[in-house]
Amino acid sequence: MTLSCAADGWDVVPPSSRFDIAIEVDLIEEVGRIYGFSAIPAARSLTRVDMHAPPEAAFDLERAKQVLADRDYQEAITYSFVTRRSNNCLIRVGRRSRLPIRSRRRCR
């Protein structure tokens, strides 16, 4: 690795064979691995950090659907376990779509 001082810190260039070091966090992890994670002194933050999870009611289902659609996710419906009557409504006449499930367990 090549290391040089910069105005705002260090510039580090990993060797081309180290494709696993791509971002700053990768370099920090590598230093910790070599130096030893247990040898790094634990220090608490000087500022108070409060983490609050948003209430579940704040989840916007319609927004989530839109985000998934924007990312080209498609809705998939599988009819694996439906009644024979429902299955017959879903398939074309004369086409076999049932695949029997064999199990040693008995349904109760």
N, C-alpha and C positions, 0 to 999 in steps of 0.2 A: 504494500500500500504506500502511496505517496501522500505525505501530509505537509501542508503549508499553512502559515498563519494568514488570516484575512482580517479585515477591519471589524467584521461582525462575528468572528469566531475562527473556525478552521475550515480549510478545504481539504477533503479527503477523496482520493481517487483509488477505488479498490482495483486489484488486478482483474483482468478480463476473465480469468478462470473462476472468479467468485461472483457468479451470477446471482447468488442469494443475498448479496448486499446491494440494495437498490435505493433505499431511503434511510433517513437519519436513524430511525428506530432499529433498523437492521444492524447498523454500526454500533449502537449502544448495546444491543443484545450480544454482539460479538465481543465487545470489550468486557461485558459482564461474564460471558462464558469463559474467556481466557483468564481474567483477573480473579474470577470467582464471585458468584452472586452473594455468597455469605460474607465475603470480605468487604462488600460495599456497605458503608454505614447507613443505617436507617435514619432518616430525618423527617420530621413532620413538617407539613407546609406551614409557612408563617401566616397565611391567611385562612380564614374560616371557609370551609367548603361545605355548602349545604346542597344535597342532591334530593330533588323532589321529583318523583315519578308523576306524570300527568294522570289524572283520574281516568279510569277505563271509559267512562262516559264521554270523555273528550275525543275518543277515537272516531274518526269520520269514515264510516264504511264506504260511502259514495266516493270520497276522495281516494281511498285505497283502491277501489275498483278502477278509477280513472288512471291512477299511476300505473297499475298493472297493465291496463289496456294500452297506455302510451308506450310501454316497454315491450309491446307485442306479445304479451301473455294471452293465451286463449283459454276459454272455459272448457273444461273437460268433464263430461258426465259419463260415469261408467255404470252400467247396469249389470253388475256382477251378481247381485243377490236380489232378484225381483221375482214376483210370483209368475207362474206360468201364464196366467191371464194377461198380466202387464207385458210380459215378454212378447206375447202374440200380437199385442197392439203396436209394438215398436218395430217389428220386423216385417219384411215383405212376405207375402204369401208364397209358400213353397220353398222358402229358404231356411235352412237349419242354422240356428244360432246358439242352441243350448250346448253347453259342455258340462257333462255330469261331474260333480265333485265327489270323489270317493274318499271316505274317511273311515277310520276304525272306530271313531267316537260316534255315539248315538246322539241324535238331537233330542233334547228334552222338551 
